[in-house]
Amino acid sequence: MMLKIIWKCQNNFVYCTTMEKYINRYGDEFTFELNKQGNIQWSGEFKHCRFAGIDAITMVDPSGGPYISNEMDMGEFGFDGKIVNGFISNEDGYEIVVEK
């Protein structure tokens, strides 16, 4: 995994965020980026993927990994202390909602 520090500008407000890159066992690349809400944007190719949850998504497992589920500590991906509390699907992948 590789950590990048990124400076972003939005509405004349400049902020710093981090982006982690993860390559799974099939060579698929995923990125994890802290967003301005304090959650983590998980982007990549989710063609072949398993999900769990009845009323809300509680687990996402793309073929080849990484498997991520509720209550998981995102420290493995460079976000120490960020505990998964859910997922929101979006056009880039998933926003991983973390406990605040």
Buried (B, 14 or more C-beta within 10 A) or exposed (E): EEEEEEEEEEEEEEEEBBBBBBBBEEEBEBBBBBEEEEBBBBBBBBEEEEEEEEEEBBBBBBBBBBEBBBEBEBEEBBBEEBBBBBBEEEEEBBBBBBEE
